[in-house]
Amino acid sequence: MGEFMTETKQGPAEPLDRPEGAPSPPVGQEAAALLERARASVEPELRRAVESLPGPTRRVVRYHFGWEHADGTPAAGHTGKAIRPALVLTAVTALGGPQPAAVTAAAAVELVHNFTLLHDDVMDRDATRRHRPTAWTVFGVADAILAGDALQALAQRMLAEDPHPASTAAAARLAACVVELCAGQQVDVALERRGPDEVTLDEVLAMAEAKTGALLGCACAVGGLYAGAGEGDIDALDVFGREAGLAFQLIDDVIGIWGDPGRTGKPAGADLMVRKKSLPVVAALASGTPAGAELAELYASPYEEGHLERTVLAVERAGGRDWAQSQAADRMARAMRGLSRAIPDPEAAGGLLALAEFVTRRSN
């Protein structure tokens, strides 16, 4: 359910324009520090929450998070990039709130994110995540689904028990976000049953916003709530996260086709093989070009061994890659406008901007 401006054949993407007066540290350095601090703050909270789960479920979750191997022995993995917790905590700081008070909320958002990952892997039949077998391939479909359910319940319990005055509003916002995530996933599954000429770009963009943008927007909004921000600023932060999240998904789809499997942990072109209607694919199908027609012909029948390179070339020649990158840039421009409404001070907004630039510069 997620990234943007990657490297193309012509070289690295142009950096996003920073607001006038904003600091300009080396690319990725500020974001890396924010992500590392978020991981260090949130992981102990996540581990405490996971320890409260029943044994069999706890084992699946520990494996999914990379804390254990399949046989239950300790592993050196971590919970992932921690983008969503970092957005929560950085938004709090940007609005002048105390970051430690929002750690529980940040952990709850990350639990919901991982609930979606466990379920998505089952529905998409993905066999690999974070460079190792997915939980359902190791423990079975039922255990993976139940582990995801447990993570969602844990997230709500953490907020229900949090004494912070914003916790009730945050719980309501997160619950509404989960409903939106499920609606987006339902549309995604439904679109896969339709023919290649029966899906529109507007439909897939709306679906991607629900699946990916909603949770990033929610993370930013929760940070605003815990900082005591007004409703207008909270809504503007939600717009920032949603639009950045859609850009995030656009580039993630690009990486799914053209990324390096050694860096992504997933086989290149896997979505094409299962005929998934990702954003670049739908743009190519709707292009009205000969390459788009060739892609439609390929997508009208099951994947045949040896056709992957031809399918990849058809998407690119029909403009799917260029469209996705252009659309991602447009969405990031909208995100920046939302951020400037919520936090007009460029220096205060610098951390959130750094995180947005991080996800929009992915190359794997």
BABA-853537 format. One line per field, with one value per residue: residue number from 0; x, y, z of N, C-alpha, C in turn. Coordinates in steps of 0.2 Angstrom, whole numbers. Atoms other than C-alpha are relative to their C-alpha. Layout:
<atoms>
i <- [NUM	...] $
n_c1 <- [X	...] $
n_c2 <- [Y	...] $
n_c3 <- [Z	...] $
ca_c1 <- [X	...] $
ca_c2 <- [Y	...] $
ca_c3 <- [Z	...] $
c_c1 <- [X	...] $
c_c2 <- [Y	...] $
c_c3 <- [Z	...] $
</atoms>
This chain:
<atoms>
i <- [0	1	2	3	4	5	6	7	8	9	10	11	12	13	14	15	16	17	18	19	20	21	22	23	24	25	26	27	28	29	30	31	32	33	34	35	36	37	38	39	40	41	42	43	44	45	46	47	48	49	50	51	52	53	54	55	56	57	58	59	60	61	62	63	64	65	66	67	68	69	70	71	72	73	74	75	76	77	78	79	80	81	82	83	84	85	86	87	88	89	90	91	92	93	94	95	96	97	98	99	100	101	102	103	104	105	106	107	108	109	110	111	112	113	114	115	116	117	118	119	120	121	122	123	124	125	126	127	128	129	130	131	132	133	134	135	136	137	138	139	140	141	142	143	144	145	146	147	148	149	150	151	152	153	154	155	156	157	158	159	160	161	162	163	164	165	166	167	168	169	170	171	172	173	174	175	176	177	178	179	180	181	182	183	184	185	186	187	188	189	190	191	192	193	194	195	196	197	198	199	200	201	202	203	204	205	206	207	208	209	210	211	212	213	214	215	216	217	218	219	220	221	222	223	224	225	226	227	228	229	230	231	232	233	234	235	236	237	238	239	240	241	242	243	244	245	246	247	248	249	250	251	252	253	254	255	256	257	258	259	260	261	262	263	264	265	266	267	268	269	270	271	272	273	274	275	276	277	278	279	280	281	282	283	284	285	286	287	288	289	290	291	292	293	294	295	296	297	298	299	300	301	302	303	304	305	306	307	308	309	310	311	312	313	314	315	316	317	318	319	320	321	322	323	324	325	326	327	328	329	330	331	332	333	334	335	336	337	338	339	340	341	342	343	344	345	346	347	348	349	350	351	352	353	354	355	356	357	358	359	360	361	362	363] $
n_c1 <- [4	-4	-6	0	-6	-6	-5	2	-6	-4	-4	4	5	-2	3	6	-2	1	2	-5	-2	0	-7	-1	-5	-1	6	1	-3	5	5	-3	-1	7	2	-3	3	7	0	-2	5	7	-1	2	7	3	-1	4	7	0	-1	6	4	-1	-7	0	1	-6	-6	1	-1	-7	-3	2	-4	-7	-3	-1	0	6	0	1	-7	0	-2	-3	4	4	7	1	-3	4	2	6	-2	-4	4	3	-4	-2	6	1	-6	1	5	-2	2	-6	0	1	7	4	-3	5	4	-4	-1	6	0	-4	3	5	-4	-2	6	1	-5	2	6	-1	-5	4	5	-4	-4	-7	-4	-6	0	-6	-5	1	7	5	2	5	-3	-3	4	6	4	4	-4	-2	6	2	-5	1	6	-2	-3	5	3	-5	-1	6	-1	-5	3	5	-3	-4	3	0	7	2	0	7	1	-4	2	6	-3	-3	6	3	-5	0	6	-2	-5	4	4	-5	-3	6	1	-6	1	5	-3	-4	5	3	-5	-5	3	5	-2	-2	-5	3	1	-6	-3	4	-2	-6	0	3	-4	-6	0	4	-4	-5	4	3	-6	-2	5	-1	-6	3	4	-4	-3	5	2	7	2	-2	-7	1	2	-5	-5	2	-1	-7	-1	4	-3	-6	2	2	-6	-4	3	-1	-7	-1	2	-6	-5	2	-2	-7	-5	-5	2	-5	1	7	2	6	-2	2	5	5	6	2	1	7	5	3	1	-3	1	-3	4	7	-2	-2	6	4	-4	2	-6	-1	-3	5	4	-4	0	7	0	-4	4	7	-1	-5	-7	-4	-8	-4	4	-1	-3	5	5	-3	-1	6	2	-5	1	6	0	2	-5	0	6	0	-4	3	6	-3	-2	6	3	-4	1	6	-2	-4	4	4	-5	-1	6	0	-7	-3	-7	-4	-4	4	2	-6	-1	5	-2	-5	3	3	-5	-2	4	0	-7	-1	-2	0] $
n_c2 <- [-6	-5	-4	-5	-2	5	-1	2	1	-6	-2	-1	-5	-7	0	-4	-7	-1	-7	-5	0	6	3	5	5	5	4	5	0	-2	5	6	-2	0	6	4	-2	3	7	0	-2	3	7	2	0	6	7	1	1	7	5	2	5	7	3	2	-7	-4	3	-2	-8	-1	1	-6	-6	1	1	8	4	4	5	-3	-2	-7	-3	-7	-4	-5	0	-3	-7	-4	-7	-3	-3	-6	-5	-2	-3	-6	-5	-3	-5	-5	-4	-3	5	5	7	7	1	3	6	6	-1	2	7	3	-1	6	6	0	1	7	4	0	4	7	2	-1	5	6	-2	0	7	-2	5	-3	-7	-2	5	6	2	-3	4	5	6	3	2	2	-6	-1	-3	-7	-5	-1	-5	-7	-2	-1	-7	-5	0	-3	-7	-3	1	-5	-6	0	0	-6	-5	-6	-3	1	7	2	-3	4	6	0	-1	6	5	-2	1	7	1	-2	4	6	-1	0	7	4	-2	3	7	0	-2	5	5	-3	1	-5	-6	-2	-3	-7	-3	-3	5	3	-5	0	6	-1	-5	3	5	-3	-7	-1	1	-5	-6	1	-1	-7	-3	3	-4	-6	1	0	-7	-5	-4	-1	4	-2	3	7	2	-1	5	6	-1	1	8	4	-1	4	7	2	0	6	6	-1	2	7	4	-1	4	7	3	-2	0	5	4	1	-5	0	6	3	1	-5	2	5	-2	1	7	1	-4	-5	-6	-6	-6	-1	5	-3	-6	2	3	-5	-4	0	1	7	4	1	5	6	2	3	6	4	1	4	7	1	-1	6	0	-4	-6	-6	-5	-3	-4	-5	-5	-3	-5	-6	-4	-3	-6	2	-2	-7	-3	2	-4	-7	0	0	-7	-4	1	-3	-7	0	1	-5	-6	2	-1	-7	-2	2	-2	-5	-1	5	4	5	5	3	8	3	-1	5	7	0	0	7	5	-2	2	7	3	7] $
n_c3 <- [0	2	-1	6	4	0	5	7	4	2	-6	-6	0	-3	-6	-1	-3	-7	-1	-1	-7	-3	0	6	-1	5	2	-4	-7	-5	0	-3	-7	-2	0	-5	-6	-1	-1	-6	-5	1	-1	-7	-1	4	-3	-6	2	3	-6	-3	4	-1	3	7	3	-1	4	6	0	-1	6	5	-2	1	-7	-1	6	0	-5	-6	-2	1	6	-1	4	-4	2	6	0	-5	3	-3	-6	0	2	-6	-5	3	0	-7	-1	5	-3	-7	-5	-2	4	-4	-2	6	2	1	6	6	0	3	7	3	0	5	7	1	2	8	3	-1	4	7	2	2	6	7	1	1	-3	-3	-3	-4	2	-2	1	-4	-6	2	3	-5	-5	3	1	-5	-6	2	0	-7	-3	2	-4	-7	0	0	-6	-4	1	-3	-8	-2	-1	-5	-7	0	-4	3	1	7	2	2	6	4	1	5	7	2	2	6	5	1	5	7	3	2	6	5	2	3	7	3	1	5	6	3	4	6	6	1	3	-4	-6	1	-4	-6	-5	-3	-4	-6	-4	-3	-6	-6	-2	-3	-3	-6	-6	-1	-2	-7	-4	-1	-4	-7	-2	-1	-6	-6	-1	-2	6	2	5	6	0	0	6	5	0	3	7	1	0	5	6	0	0	6	3	-3	3	7	1	-2	6	5	-3	1	6	3	-6	0	-5	-5	-5	-2	-4	3	7	5	4	-3	1	7	1	-2	3	-5	3	-4	3	6	4	3	4	6	3	2	4	7	4	2	-6	-5	3	-1	-8	-2	2	-4	-7	1	-1	-5	2	3	-2	5	2	-5	3	5	-3	-3	5	2	-5	1	6	0	-5	-7	-4	0	-3	-7	-3	1	-5	-7	-1	-1	-6	-5	0	-4	-7	-3	-1	-6	-5	-1	-3	-7	-3	5	-2	3	-5	-3	5	3	-2	4	7	1	1	6	5	-1	4	7	3	0	6	-1] $
ca_c1 <- [0	16	36	43	56	68	82	78	89	93	100	94	78	79	77	61	61	63	54	64	74	73	90	98	108	115	102	95	105	92	79	90	93	74	70	83	77	59	64	74	59	45	53	53	35	31	40	31	14	19	24	6	0	-3	12	7	2	17	29	21	22	40	45	36	45	62	65	65	69	56	62	60	79	83	86	95	81	70	53	56	60	48	42	25	31	44	30	20	34	41	24	23	40	36	21	30	24	34	39	40	21	17	28	13	3	17	19	0	1	15	6	-9	4	10	-7	-10	6	2	-15	-9	5	-9	-21	-7	1	18	31	45	46	61	72	65	49	33	24	10	22	30	16	1	-13	-24	-10	-4	-22	-25	-8	-13	-30	-21	-10	-25	-33	-16	-15	-33	-29	-13	-23	-37	-25	-15	-18	-14	-29	-28	-28	-47	-47	-32	-40	-56	-45	-35	-51	-58	-42	-42	-60	-53	-38	-50	-61	-45	-39	-57	-57	-39	-44	-60	-50	-39	-55	-59	-51	-36	-48	-60	-50	-47	-33	-45	-50	-33	-27	-42	-38	-20	-24	-35	-23	-7	-10	-23	-11	3	-10	-17	1	4	-13	-10	6	-4	-17	-4	4	-13	-15	-31	-42	-37	-18	-23	-32	-18	-6	-17	-17	2	3	-10	-2	15	8	1	18	26	14	17	36	34	25	39	51	41	44	61	69	84	78	94	89	70	70	56	58	57	42	32	17	17	18	2	-6	-8	-15	-2	-2	11	2	-15	-7	1	-15	-24	-11	-19	-2	3	13	-2	-12	2	2	-17	-15	-2	-13	-28	-20	-10	9	20	38	50	37	43	55	42	29	41	46	28	24	39	36	18	23	19	35	36	18	20	35	27	11	22	30	13	7	22	19	2	9	21	7	-3	13	16	-2	0	18	22	39	51	63	50	44	61	60	43	50	66	55	45	61	67	53	53	71	69	79	76] $
ca_c2 <- [0	14	32	45	53	39	38	36	31	49	51	56	65	84	88	96	115	119	134	150	150	132	123	112	98	84	74	62	66	75	62	48	56	58	41	33	44	38	20	22	30	19	1	-1	3	-9	-23	-20	-20	-36	-45	-44	-55	-73	-84	-91	-73	-65	-77	-72	-53	-55	-63	-50	-36	-45	-48	-67	-80	-92	-105	-92	-88	-69	-59	-42	-35	-20	-14	-5	13	20	34	35	36	49	59	59	64	77	85	87	95	106	113	116	100	88	73	60	63	56	41	29	37	35	17	14	21	9	-5	-1	0	-17	-24	-18	-26	-43	-43	-36	-49	-63	-54	-51	-68	-59	-71	-59	-43	-35	-48	-63	-74	-66	-71	-80	-91	-96	-98	-100	-88	-90	-85	-70	-63	-66	-57	-42	-42	-42	-27	-17	-21	-17	0	5	-2	9	24	20	18	34	47	61	73	70	51	50	61	51	35	40	47	31	20	31	29	10	10	20	9	-6	2	6	-12	-18	-7	-13	-31	-27	-18	-33	-43	-31	-31	-20	-8	-6	3	22	33	42	26	20	37	37	20	24	39	28	14	24	42	40	33	45	59	52	51	69	74	63	73	89	83	79	96	104	111	119	110	120	115	97	96	104	92	78	85	86	67	61	70	64	47	47	52	38	25	32	30	13	7	13	4	-12	-13	-5	-7	-17	-33	-34	-18	-19	-37	-41	-48	-35	-36	-47	-36	-37	-56	-56	-43	-30	-14	-2	16	16	1	10	26	16	6	23	31	27	23	7	2	4	-7	-20	-20	-22	-37	-44	-41	-49	-66	-74	-71	-82	-86	-74	-60	-49	-39	-36	-30	-19	-10	-8	1	12	16	20	33	24	28	46	49	41	52	68	64	61	78	86	78	83	101	99	92	106	119	109	110	128	131	122	127	143	144	136	131	123	114	108	90	86	93	82	66	71	73	56	46	56	51	33	23	5] $
ca_c3 <- [0	-7	-17	-30	-41	-45	-57	-76	-90	-93	-75	-58	-56	-53	-35	-29	-26	-8	-1	0	15	19	24	11	19	9	0	12	27	36	32	37	54	56	51	62	77	74	73	89	98	91	91	110	110	96	104	121	111	102	118	123	109	111	107	90	84	92	82	66	70	76	60	49	58	55	74	72	59	54	67	81	83	85	69	66	56	60	56	40	35	48	36	44	62	57	49	65	76	64	62	81	81	66	76	92	101	112	102	116	120	102	102	106	92	80	85	82	65	61	67	56	41	45	46	28	23	30	22	5	4	5	-7	-20	-17	-15	-10	-4	7	14	5	13	12	17	33	24	14	30	42	31	25	40	53	42	41	60	64	53	62	79	74	70	86	95	87	93	111	112	108	119	134	129	142	130	127	108	108	106	91	84	87	77	63	62	62	48	38	40	32	18	16	15	2	-8	-8	-12	-28	-32	-31	-42	-55	-57	-63	-77	-94	-99	-108	-94	-81	-81	-75	-63	-55	-52	-45	-33	-28	-25	-14	-3	-2	1	3	16	29	26	27	43	50	47	54	70	72	71	84	96	94	98	80	74	62	47	50	53	37	27	34	29	11	12	17	5	-10	-5	-3	-20	-27	-16	-24	-42	-40	-31	-46	-57	-46	-47	-65	-68	-50	-46	-37	-27	-19	-18	-11	-24	-42	-56	-66	-54	-56	-75	-74	-64	-75	-61	-67	-59	-62	-76	-84	-85	-91	-105	-109	-110	-121	-138	-145	-154	-139	-128	-140	-139	-120	-120	-131	-120	-104	-112	-110	-96	-95	-106	-101	-110	-113	-98	-108	-122	-109	-100	-116	-121	-105	-108	-126	-123	-110	-94	-86	-91	-86	-69	-65	-72	-61	-46	-48	-49	-34	-24	-29	-22	-6	-4	-6	8	19	17	22	38	42	33	42	30	44	54	39	35	43	34	18	20	22	7	-3	4	-3	-19	-23	-21	-34	-27] $
c_c1 <- [4	5	2	7	6	4	-3	6	4	4	-5	-5	2	-3	-6	2	-2	-3	5	2	1	7	1	6	1	-6	-1	2	-4	-6	2	0	-7	-3	3	-2	-7	0	3	-5	-6	1	-1	-7	-3	2	-4	-7	0	1	-7	-4	1	6	0	0	6	6	-1	2	8	4	-1	4	7	3	2	1	-6	0	0	7	0	3	2	-4	-4	-6	-1	3	-3	-2	-6	1	4	-5	-4	4	3	-5	-1	5	-1	-5	1	-2	5	-1	-1	-7	-3	3	-5	-4	4	1	-7	-1	4	-3	-6	4	2	-6	-2	5	-1	-6	1	4	-5	-4	4	4	8	4	6	-2	6	5	0	-8	-5	-3	-5	3	3	-5	-7	-5	-4	4	2	-6	-1	5	-1	-6	2	4	-4	-3	5	0	-6	1	5	-3	-5	3	5	-3	0	-7	-2	-1	-7	-1	5	-2	-6	3	3	-5	-3	5	1	-6	2	5	-3	-4	5	2	-6	0	6	-1	-6	3	4	-5	-2	6	4	-3	-6	1	3	5	-3	-2	6	3	-4	1	7	0	-3	5	7	0	-4	4	5	-4	-2	6	2	-5	0	5	-3	-5	4	4	-5	-1	-7	-2	2	7	0	-2	5	6	-2	0	7	2	-3	3	7	0	-1	6	4	-3	2	7	1	-2	5	5	-2	1	7	5	5	-2	5	0	-7	-2	-6	2	-3	-5	-5	-7	-3	-1	-7	-5	-3	0	3	-1	4	-3	-6	1	2	-6	-5	3	-3	5	0	3	-5	-5	4	0	-7	-1	4	-4	-6	1	5	7	3	7	3	-3	1	3	-4	-5	3	1	-7	-3	4	-2	-7	-1	-2	4	0	-6	0	5	-2	-6	3	3	-6	-3	4	0	-6	1	4	-5	-4	5	1	-6	0	6	3	8	4	5	-3	-3	5	0	-5	2	6	-3	-3	5	3	-4	-1	6	2	3	1	-7] $
c_c2 <- [6	3	4	2	-5	2	-3	-2	6	3	1	5	7	0	5	7	0	7	5	0	-6	-3	-5	-4	-5	-4	-6	0	2	-5	-6	1	-1	-7	-5	2	-3	-7	-1	1	-5	-8	-3	-1	-5	-6	-1	-2	-7	-5	-1	-4	-7	-3	-1	7	4	-3	3	7	1	-1	5	6	-1	-1	-7	-3	-4	-6	3	3	8	2	7	5	5	1	3	7	4	7	2	2	6	6	2	4	6	5	3	5	6	5	2	-5	-4	-6	-6	-1	-4	-6	-6	1	-2	-8	-3	1	-5	-6	-1	-1	-7	-5	0	-4	-8	-2	1	-6	-7	2	0	-6	2	-5	3	7	1	-6	-7	-2	4	-4	-6	-6	-4	-3	-2	6	2	4	7	4	1	5	7	2	2	7	5	1	3	8	4	0	5	7	1	1	6	5	7	3	-1	-7	-2	2	-4	-7	0	2	-6	-5	2	-2	-8	-2	2	-4	-7	1	1	-6	-3	2	-3	-7	0	2	-6	-5	3	0	6	7	3	4	7	3	3	-5	-2	5	0	-6	0	5	-4	-5	2	7	1	-1	5	7	0	1	7	4	-2	4	7	0	0	6	5	5	1	-4	1	-3	-7	-2	1	-5	-7	0	-1	-8	-4	1	-3	-7	-2	0	-6	-6	0	-3	-8	-4	0	-5	-8	-3	1	0	-6	-5	-1	5	1	-6	-3	-1	5	-3	-4	2	0	-7	-2	4	5	6	6	6	1	-4	3	6	-2	-3	6	5	1	-1	-8	-4	-2	-6	-7	-3	-2	-7	-5	-1	-3	-7	-1	1	-6	1	4	6	6	6	4	5	6	6	3	5	6	4	3	6	-1	3	7	3	-1	5	7	1	1	7	5	-1	2	8	2	-1	6	6	-2	2	7	4	-1	2	5	2	-5	-4	-5	-6	-5	-8	-3	0	-6	-7	0	-1	-7	-5	2	-1	-7	-3	-8	-2] $
c_c3 <- [0	-2	-6	-2	0	-6	-7	-4	-2	6	6	-1	3	7	0	2	7	1	2	7	4	0	-5	2	-5	-1	4	7	5	1	3	7	3	0	6	7	1	1	7	6	0	1	7	1	-4	3	7	-2	-2	5	3	-4	2	-4	-7	-5	0	-4	-7	-1	0	-7	-5	1	-1	7	1	-7	0	6	7	3	-1	-7	1	-4	4	-4	-7	0	5	-2	4	8	0	-2	6	5	-3	-1	7	1	-4	3	7	6	3	-3	4	2	-6	-2	0	-6	-6	-1	-2	-7	-4	1	-5	-7	-1	0	-7	-4	0	-4	-8	-3	-2	-6	-7	-1	-1	5	4	2	4	-1	3	-1	4	5	-3	-4	5	5	-2	-1	6	6	-2	1	7	3	-2	4	7	0	0	6	5	0	4	8	2	0	5	7	0	4	-3	-2	-8	-2	-2	-7	-5	-1	-5	-7	-3	-2	-7	-6	-1	-5	-7	-3	-3	-6	-6	-3	-3	-8	-4	-2	-6	-6	-3	-4	-6	-5	0	-3	4	6	-2	5	7	5	4	5	6	5	4	6	6	3	3	3	6	7	1	2	7	5	2	4	7	3	2	6	6	2	2	-6	-1	-6	-7	-2	-1	-7	-6	1	-3	-8	-2	0	-6	-7	-1	-1	-7	-5	1	-4	-8	-1	2	-6	-6	2	-1	-7	-2	6	0	6	6	5	3	4	-4	-8	-4	-4	2	-2	-7	-1	2	-3	4	-4	4	-4	-7	-6	-3	-4	-7	-4	-3	-5	-7	-5	-2	5	5	-3	1	7	1	-3	4	7	-1	1	6	-2	-3	2	-6	-3	5	-3	-5	4	3	-5	-3	4	-1	-6	0	5	7	5	1	4	8	4	0	5	7	2	1	7	6	0	4	7	3	1	7	6	2	3	8	4	-4	1	-4	4	4	-4	-3	1	-5	-7	-2	-1	-6	-6	0	-4	-7	-4	0	-7	1	2] $
</atoms>
